[in-house]
Amino acid sequence: MNDPTCKACQGSWPNTDHFIADLGLSKAYLHDDQFFPGWTVVLFKRHATELFHLAPTERIQLMEEVNLVAKTLAQVFDAKKINYELLGNQLPHIHWHVIPRLASDPSSLEPVWRVQHEPLLLLNPDLQSTIQRLQQAVQKAR
């Protein structure tokens, strides 16, 4: 069941042009801000705000889907570390931010939320090229 007041349920977030893959219970999207290259959002398809609202089998499958995205991002971007964020304070709908942290990271010891920066928005063809690389890598990793 969807919540008509939820931006994720309405389809107004994340940007549908940034779609990477349908993973089963969730969908992956490239985040608008690519200051941290590869930043991806894994969005649970139905409305739920807490992990304890999910059936045990859903939690297990969702974590496998997040893991698939993380593994793919680590390979595609040669990540030193992957950060995982499940907050929901601004958007109360289960969604994971999966963020590769690279050797070139300007603030490797800080959470991305604390790093002051101008959002880096990819434009075509860079946006489509990045999405296509990730789509191919997800398909290969399955």
Backbone as JSON Lines, residues from 0, in Angstrom:
{"i":0,"aa":"M","n":[0.84,-1.19,0.0],"ca":[0.0,0.0,0.0],"c":[0.88,1.25,0.0]}
{"i":1,"aa":"N","n":[0.52,2.22,-0.78],"ca":[1.29,3.45,-0.88],"c":[0.64,4.57,-0.1]}
{"i":2,"aa":"D","n":[1.46,5.54,0.29],"ca":[1.0,6.72,1.01],"c":[0.93,7.87,0.01]}
{"i":3,"aa":"P","n":[-0.26,8.41,-0.26],"ca":[-0.38,9.46,-1.27],"c":[0.34,10.76,-0.91]}
{"i":4,"aa":"T","n":[0.74,10.92,0.35],"ca":[1.47,12.13,0.75],"c":[2.99,11.94,0.66]}
{"i":5,"aa":"C","n":[3.45,10.74,0.36],"ca":[4.88,10.41,0.33],"c":[5.45,10.7,-1.06]}
{"i":6,"aa":"K","n":[6.54,11.47,-1.11],"ca":[7.17,11.8,-2.39],"c":[7.68,10.56,-3.11]}
{"i":7,"aa":"A","n":[8.14,9.57,-2.37],"ca":[8.62,8.33,-2.99],"c":[7.44,7.56,-3.59]}
{"i":8,"aa":"C","n":[6.33,7.48,-2.86],"ca":[5.15,6.77,-3.36],"c":[4.53,7.49,-4.55]}
{"i":9,"aa":"Q","n":[4.59,8.82,-4.55],"ca":[4.05,9.61,-5.66],"c":[4.9,9.48,-6.92]}
{"i":10,"aa":"G","n":[6.14,9.04,-6.77],"ca":[7.05,8.95,-7.9],"c":[7.77,10.25,-8.21]}
{"i":11,"aa":"S","n":[7.7,11.21,-7.27],"ca":[8.39,12.49,-7.51],"c":[9.81,12.5,-6.95]}
{"i":12,"aa":"W","n":[10.2,11.44,-6.25],"ca":[11.57,11.26,-5.78],"c":[11.84,9.78,-5.65]}
{"i":13,"aa":"P","n":[13.0,9.3,-6.03],"ca":[14.07,9.99,-6.74],"c":[13.72,10.24,-8.2]}
{"i":14,"aa":"N","n":[14.61,10.94,-8.88],"ca":[14.41,11.31,-10.27],"c":[14.31,10.04,-11.12]}
{"i":15,"aa":"T","n":[13.17,9.86,-11.77],"ca":[12.96,8.64,-12.57],"c":[13.92,8.54,-13.75]}
{"i":16,"aa":"D","n":[14.48,9.65,-14.19],"ca":[15.48,9.64,-15.27],"c":[16.79,9.01,-14.8]}
{"i":17,"aa":"H","n":[16.93,8.79,-13.5],"ca":[18.16,8.25,-12.93],"c":[18.03,6.76,-12.58]}
{"i":18,"aa":"F","n":[17.0,6.13,-13.11],"ca":[16.72,4.72,-12.83],"c":[17.86,3.83,-13.3]}
{"i":19,"aa":"I","n":[18.3,2.94,-12.39],"ca":[19.35,1.96,-12.72],"c":[18.75,0.58,-12.9]}
{"i":20,"aa":"A","n":[18.01,0.09,-11.89],"ca":[17.53,-1.29,-11.98],"c":[16.37,-1.55,-11.04]}
{"i":21,"aa":"D","n":[15.51,-2.46,-11.47],"ca":[14.49,-3.03,-10.59],"c":[15.12,-4.25,-9.96]}
{"i":22,"aa":"L","n":[15.22,-4.25,-8.65],"ca":[15.94,-5.3,-7.93],"c":[15.03,-6.37,-7.34]}
{"i":23,"aa":"G","n":[13.74,-6.16,-7.39],"ca":[12.78,-7.1,-6.79],"c":[11.85,-6.35,-5.86]}
{"i":24,"aa":"L","n":[12.27,-6.2,-4.6],"ca":[11.49,-5.42,-3.64],"c":[11.83,-3.94,-3.7]}
{"i":25,"aa":"S","n":[12.9,-3.61,-4.37],"ca":[13.36,-2.22,-4.42],"c":[13.81,-1.86,-5.82]}
{"i":26,"aa":"K","n":[14.07,-0.58,-6.0],"ca":[14.62,-0.06,-7.25],"c":[15.83,0.79,-6.91]}
{"i":27,"aa":"A","n":[16.81,0.79,-7.8],"ca":[18.02,1.59,-7.61],"c":[18.02,2.77,-8.57]}
{"i":28,"aa":"Y","n":[18.44,3.92,-8.03],"ca":[18.51,5.16,-8.8],"c":[19.83,5.86,-8.49]}
{"i":29,"aa":"L","n":[20.44,6.46,-9.5],"ca":[21.6,7.29,-9.27],"c":[21.12,8.58,-8.59]}
{"i":30,"aa":"H","n":[21.74,8.94,-7.48],"ca":[21.37,10.15,-6.75],"c":[21.67,11.37,-7.62]}
{"i":31,"aa":"D","n":[20.88,12.43,-7.46],"ca":[21.1,13.66,-8.23],"c":[22.5,14.21,-8.02]}
{"i":32,"aa":"D","n":[22.95,14.23,-6.77],"ca":[24.25,14.83,-6.43],"c":[25.34,13.77,-6.59]}
{"i":33,"aa":"Q","n":[26.22,13.99,-7.54],"ca":[27.31,13.05,-7.8],"c":[28.66,13.62,-7.37]}
{"i":34,"aa":"F","n":[28.66,14.52,-6.38],"ca":[29.92,14.99,-5.8],"c":[30.7,13.79,-5.29]}
{"i":35,"aa":"F","n":[29.98,12.82,-4.71],"ca":[30.56,11.53,-4.36],"c":[30.15,10.57,-5.48]}
{"i":36,"aa":"P","n":[31.05,10.31,-6.42],"ca":[30.7,9.54,-7.62],"c":[30.11,8.17,-7.27]}
{"i":37,"aa":"G","n":[28.97,7.91,-7.92],"ca":[28.3,6.64,-7.73],"c":[27.22,6.63,-6.66]}
{"i":38,"aa":"W","n":[27.05,7.73,-5.95],"ca":[26.03,7.8,-4.9],"c":[24.71,7.3,-5.48]}
{"i":39,"aa":"T","n":[24.16,6.27,-4.87],"ca":[22.96,5.6,-5.37],"c":[21.94,5.48,-4.25]}
{"i":40,"aa":"V","n":[20.69,5.51,-4.62],"ca":[19.58,5.33,-3.68],"c":[18.88,4.03,-4.03]}
{"i":41,"aa":"V","n":[18.65,3.2,-3.02],"ca":[17.88,1.96,-3.16],"c":[16.56,2.21,-2.43]}
{"i":42,"aa":"L","n":[15.48,2.26,-3.2],"ca":[14.16,2.65,-2.7],"c":[13.25,1.43,-2.62]}
{"i":43,"aa":"F","n":[12.74,1.16,-1.41],"ca":[11.77,0.08,-1.22],"c":[10.51,0.44,-2.01]}
{"i":44,"aa":"K","n":[9.95,-0.51,-2.74],"ca":[8.85,-0.21,-3.66],"c":[7.55,0.18,-2.96]}
{"i":45,"aa":"R","n":[7.23,-0.48,-1.88],"ca":[5.97,-0.14,-1.21],"c":[6.26,0.76,-0.02]}
{"i":46,"aa":"H","n":[5.24,1.43,0.46],"ca":[5.46,2.35,1.57],"c":[5.64,1.61,2.88]}
{"i":47,"aa":"A","n":[6.74,1.89,3.51],"ca":[7.04,1.42,4.87],"c":[8.07,2.4,5.41]}
{"i":48,"aa":"T","n":[8.02,2.65,6.7],"ca":[8.94,3.63,7.28],"c":[10.02,3.01,8.15]}
{"i":49,"aa":"E","n":[9.82,1.78,8.58],"ca":[10.78,1.14,9.49],"c":[11.07,-0.29,9.04]}
{"i":50,"aa":"L","n":[12.28,-0.74,9.29],"ca":[12.63,-2.12,8.95],"c":[11.75,-3.12,9.69]}
{"i":51,"aa":"F","n":[11.33,-2.8,10.9],"ca":[10.48,-3.73,11.65],"c":[9.07,-3.8,11.1]}
{"i":52,"aa":"H","n":[8.72,-2.94,10.14],"ca":[7.43,-3.04,9.46],"c":[7.46,-4.11,8.37]}
{"i":53,"aa":"L","n":[8.64,-4.61,8.03],"ca":[8.78,-5.6,6.98],"c":[8.72,-7.01,7.56]}
{"i":54,"aa":"A","n":[8.26,-7.92,6.75],"ca":[8.32,-9.34,7.13],"c":[9.8,-9.74,7.14]}
{"i":55,"aa":"P","n":[10.16,-10.72,7.97],"ca":[11.56,-11.15,8.01],"c":[12.13,-11.49,6.63]}
{"i":56,"aa":"T","n":[11.34,-12.15,5.8],"ca":[11.83,-12.48,4.45],"c":[12.07,-11.23,3.61]}
{"i":57,"aa":"E","n":[11.24,-10.21,3.79],"ca":[11.44,-8.94,3.07],"c":[12.72,-8.26,3.52]}
{"i":58,"aa":"R","n":[12.98,-8.25,4.83],"ca":[14.22,-7.64,5.33],"c":[15.43,-8.32,4.76]}
{"i":59,"aa":"I","n":[15.39,-9.64,4.72],"ca":[16.53,-10.4,4.19],"c":[16.72,-10.08,2.71]}
{"i":60,"aa":"Q","n":[15.64,-10.11,1.95],"ca":[15.76,-9.83,0.51],"c":[16.21,-8.4,0.26]}
{"i":61,"aa":"L","n":[15.65,-7.45,1.01],"ca":[16.05,-6.05,0.84],"c":[17.55,-5.89,1.11]}
{"i":62,"aa":"M","n":[18.05,-6.52,2.15],"ca":[19.49,-6.41,2.44],"c":[20.32,-7.04,1.33]}
{"i":63,"aa":"E","n":[19.84,-8.11,0.74],"ca":[20.54,-8.71,-0.4],"c":[20.56,-7.75,-1.59]}
{"i":64,"aa":"E","n":[19.47,-7.02,-1.79],"ca":[19.41,-6.05,-2.88],"c":[20.36,-4.87,-2.62]}
{"i":65,"aa":"V","n":[20.39,-4.38,-1.39],"ca":[21.34,-3.32,-1.02],"c":[22.77,-3.82,-1.21]}
{"i":66,"aa":"N","n":[23.01,-5.06,-0.81],"ca":[24.33,-5.66,-0.96],"c":[24.74,-5.75,-2.43]}
{"i":67,"aa":"L","n":[23.83,-6.13,-3.3],"ca":[24.11,-6.21,-4.73],"c":[24.53,-4.84,-5.27]}
{"i":68,"aa":"V","n":[23.81,-3.8,-4.88],"ca":[24.15,-2.45,-5.31],"c":[25.51,-2.05,-4.77]}
{"i":69,"aa":"A","n":[25.76,-2.31,-3.51],"ca":[27.05,-1.95,-2.9],"c":[28.21,-2.65,-3.6]}
{"i":70,"aa":"K","n":[28.05,-3.94,-3.84],"ca":[29.1,-4.71,-4.52],"c":[29.36,-4.15,-5.92]}
{"i":71,"aa":"T","n":[28.29,-3.82,-6.62],"ca":[28.4,-3.26,-7.97],"c":[29.12,-1.92,-7.94]}
{"i":72,"aa":"L","n":[28.72,-1.04,-7.0],"ca":[29.35,0.27,-6.89],"c":[30.83,0.15,-6.54]}
{"i":73,"aa":"A","n":[31.16,-0.77,-5.64],"ca":[32.56,-0.97,-5.26],"c":[33.4,-1.36,-6.46]}
{"i":74,"aa":"Q","n":[32.86,-2.22,-7.31],"ca":[33.6,-2.65,-8.49],"c":[33.69,-1.55,-9.54]}
{"i":75,"aa":"V","n":[32.58,-0.92,-9.85],"ca":[32.55,0.08,-10.93],"c":[33.39,1.31,-10.57]}
{"i":76,"aa":"F","n":[33.36,1.72,-9.3],"ca":[34.05,2.95,-8.9],"c":[35.35,2.7,-8.14]}
{"i":77,"aa":"D","n":[35.75,1.44,-8.01],"ca":[36.97,1.08,-7.3],"c":[36.99,1.73,-5.9]}
{"i":78,"aa":"A","n":[35.9,1.51,-5.17],"ca":[35.71,2.14,-3.86],"c":[36.64,1.54,-2.81]}
{"i":79,"aa":"K","n":[37.14,2.42,-1.94],"ca":[37.9,1.97,-0.76],"c":[36.96,1.48,0.32]}
{"i":80,"aa":"K","n":[35.76,2.08,0.37],"ca":[34.76,1.78,1.4],"c":[33.4,2.16,0.83]}
{"i":81,"aa":"I","n":[32.37,1.49,1.31],"ca":[30.99,1.85,0.96],"c":[30.31,2.35,2.23]}
{"i":82,"aa":"N","n":[29.64,3.49,2.13],"ca":[28.82,3.98,3.24],"c":[27.36,3.62,2.96]}
{"i":83,"aa":"Y","n":[26.65,3.24,4.02],"ca":[25.24,2.88,3.95],"c":[24.48,3.8,4.9]}
{"i":84,"aa":"E","n":[23.45,4.45,4.4],"ca":[22.65,5.34,5.25],"c":[21.18,5.01,5.07]}
{"i":85,"aa":"L","n":[20.5,4.77,6.18],"ca":[19.06,4.55,6.22],"c":[18.53,5.47,7.31]}
{"i":86,"aa":"L","n":[18.13,6.67,6.92],"ca":[17.72,7.66,7.91],"c":[16.2,7.82,7.94]}
{"i":87,"aa":"G","n":[15.65,8.46,6.95],"ca":[14.21,8.62,6.87],"c":[13.64,9.82,7.61]}
{"i":88,"aa":"N","n":[14.5,10.69,8.12],"ca":[13.98,11.86,8.84],"c":[13.3,12.84,7.88]}
{"i":89,"aa":"Q","n":[13.9,13.06,6.72],"ca":[13.32,14.0,5.76],"c":[12.29,13.34,4.86]}
{"i":90,"aa":"L","n":[12.5,12.07,4.54],"ca":[11.58,11.32,3.72],"c":[11.28,9.98,4.41]}
{"i":91,"aa":"P","n":[10.19,9.92,5.17],"ca":[9.87,8.7,5.92],"c":[9.33,7.59,5.01]}
{"i":92,"aa":"H","n":[10.24,7.0,4.27],"ca":[9.97,5.87,3.37],"c":[11.29,5.12,3.31]}
{"i":93,"aa":"I","n":[11.27,3.8,3.5],"ca":[12.54,3.06,3.54],"c":[13.31,3.25,2.24]}
{"i":94,"aa":"H","n":[14.49,3.81,2.39],"ca":[15.41,3.97,1.26],"c":[16.82,4.04,1.81]}
{"i":95,"aa":"W","n":[17.72,3.38,1.13],"ca":[19.13,3.36,1.52],"c":[19.91,4.28,0.6]}
{"i":96,"aa":"H","n":[20.8,5.07,1.17],"ca":[21.82,5.78,0.4],"c":[23.05,4.88,0.44]}
{"i":97,"aa":"V","n":[23.52,4.48,-0.72],"ca":[24.69,3.61,-0.84],"c":[25.74,4.44,-1.56]}
{"i":98,"aa":"I","n":[26.83,4.74,-0.83],"ca":[27.76,5.76,-1.29],"c":[29.19,5.22,-1.34]}
{"i":99,"aa":"P","n":[29.74,5.07,-2.55],"ca":[31.13,4.65,-2.64],"c":[32.04,5.78,-2.14]}
{"i":100,"aa":"R","n":[33.02,5.41,-1.34],"ca":[34.02,6.39,-0.91],"c":[35.33,6.0,-1.59]}
{"i":101,"aa":"L","n":[35.9,6.94,-2.33],"ca":[37.03,6.67,-3.21],"c":[38.35,7.14,-2.61]}
{"i":102,"aa":"A","n":[39.43,6.71,-3.19],"ca":[40.76,7.15,-2.75],"c":[40.89,8.67,-2.89]}
{"i":103,"aa":"S","n":[40.19,9.25,-3.86],"ca":[40.26,10.7,-4.1],"c":[39.27,11.49,-3.25]}
{"i":104,"aa":"D","n":[38.57,10.83,-2.33],"ca":[37.56,11.46,-1.48],"c":[38.16,12.65,-0.74]}
{"i":105,"aa":"P","n":[37.52,13.83,-0.83],"ca":[38.08,15.03,-0.19],"c":[37.98,15.03,1.34]}
{"i":106,"aa":"S","n":[37.09,14.22,1.9],"ca":[36.88,14.18,3.35],"c":[36.56,12.75,3.77]}
{"i":107,"aa":"S","n":[37.52,11.87,3.64],"ca":[37.25,10.45,3.81],"c":[36.81,10.06,5.22]}
{"i":108,"aa":"L","n":[37.1,10.88,6.21],"ca":[36.71,10.54,7.58],"c":[35.37,11.13,8.0]}
{"i":109,"aa":"E","n":[34.78,11.92,7.14],"ca":[33.5,12.58,7.45],"c":[32.33,11.89,6.75]}
{"i":110,"aa":"P","n":[31.17,11.85,7.39],"ca":[29.98,11.4,6.67],"c":[29.67,12.39,5.54]}
{"i":111,"aa":"V","n":[29.09,11.9,4.46],"ca":[28.83,12.78,3.32],"c":[27.96,13.98,3.7]}
{"i":112,"aa":"W","n":[27.11,13.83,4.67],"ca":[26.19,14.9,5.07],"c":[26.95,16.09,5.65]}
{"i":113,"aa":"R","n":[28.15,15.87,6.15],"ca":[28.93,16.95,6.77],"c":[29.91,17.62,5.82]}
{"i":114,"aa":"V","n":[30.05,17.1,4.62],"ca":[31.02,17.65,3.67],"c":[30.36,18.79,2.9]}
{"i":115,"aa":"Q","n":[30.83,20.0,3.16],"ca":[30.3,21.17,2.46],"c":[30.71,21.11,0.99]}
{"i":116,"aa":"H","n":[29.73,21.19,0.11],"ca":[30.03,21.17,-1.33],"c":[28.82,21.65,-2.11]}
{"i":117,"aa":"E","n":[29.09,22.09,-3.31],"ca":[28.01,22.39,-4.25],"c":[27.59,21.07,-4.88]}
{"i":118,"aa":"P","n":[26.3,20.79,-4.97],"ca":[25.89,19.54,-5.61],"c":[26.44,19.45,-7.03]}
{"i":119,"aa":"L","n":[26.91,18.28,-7.38],"ca":[27.44,18.03,-8.72],"c":[26.39,17.25,-9.5]}
{"i":120,"aa":"L","n":[25.74,17.94,-10.42],"ca":[24.69,17.33,-11.23],"c":[25.29,16.91,-12.57]}
{"i":121,"aa":"L","n":[25.18,15.63,-12.88],"ca":[25.69,15.15,-14.17],"c":[24.7,15.51,-15.26]}
{"i":122,"aa":"L","n":[25.23,15.93,-16.38],"ca":[24.4,16.23,-17.55],"c":[24.63,15.15,-18.59]}
{"i":123,"aa":"N","n":[23.68,15.02,-19.51],"ca":[23.9,14.09,-20.62],"c":[25.1,14.56,-21.41]}
{"i":124,"aa":"P","n":[25.94,13.73,-21.94],"ca":[25.86,12.27,-21.96],"c":[26.49,11.61,-20.73]}
{"i":125,"aa":"D","n":[27.14,12.37,-19.84],"ca":[27.78,11.77,-18.67],"c":[26.79,11.04,-17.78]}
{"i":126,"aa":"L","n":[25.61,11.61,-17.59],"ca":[24.58,10.99,-16.76],"c":[24.19,9.64,-17.34]}
{"i":127,"aa":"Q","n":[23.85,9.61,-18.61],"ca":[23.41,8.36,-19.23],"c":[24.53,7.34,-19.29]}
{"i":128,"aa":"S","n":[25.74,7.78,-19.5],"ca":[26.89,6.88,-19.54],"c":[27.08,6.2,-18.18]}
{"i":129,"aa":"T","n":[26.98,6.98,-17.1],"ca":[27.14,6.42,-15.75],"c":[26.02,5.44,-15.44]}
{"i":130,"aa":"I","n":[24.8,5.8,-15.77],"ca":[23.66,4.92,-15.52],"c":[23.81,3.62,-16.32]}
{"i":131,"aa":"Q","n":[24.21,3.71,-17.56],"ca":[24.38,2.52,-18.39],"c":[25.49,1.61,-17.85]}
{"i":132,"aa":"R","n":[26.58,2.19,-17.4],"ca":[27.65,1.38,-16.79],"c":[27.12,0.62,-15.58]}
{"i":133,"aa":"L","n":[26.33,1.31,-14.75],"ca":[25.78,0.66,-13.56],"c":[24.74,-0.39,-13.92]}
{"i":134,"aa":"Q","n":[23.91,-0.11,-14.91],"ca":[22.92,-1.1,-15.34],"c":[23.6,-2.37,-15.81]}
{"i":135,"aa":"Q","n":[24.64,-2.24,-16.61],"ca":[25.36,-3.41,-17.11],"c":[26.03,-4.17,-15.97]}
{"i":136,"aa":"A","n":[26.6,-3.43,-15.02],"ca":[27.29,-4.08,-13.91],"c":[26.31,-4.81,-12.99]}
{"i":137,"aa":"V","n":[25.13,-4.24,-12.76],"ca":[24.12,-4.91,-11.94],"c":[23.67,-6.2,-12.64]}
{"i":138,"aa":"Q","n":[23.42,-6.12,-13.94],"ca":[23.0,-7.32,-14.69],"c":[24.07,-8.41,-14.6]}
{"i":139,"aa":"K","n":[25.32,-8.02,-14.73],"ca":[26.42,-8.98,-14.68],"c":[26.57,-9.59,-13.28]}
{"i":140,"aa":"A","n":[26.29,-8.81,-12.24],"ca":[26.46,-9.27,-10.85],"c":[25.34,-10.2,-10.4]}
{"i":141,"aa":"R","n":[24.24,-10.22,-11.09],"ca":[23.09,-11.05,-10.67],"c":[23.35,-12.51,-10.86]}
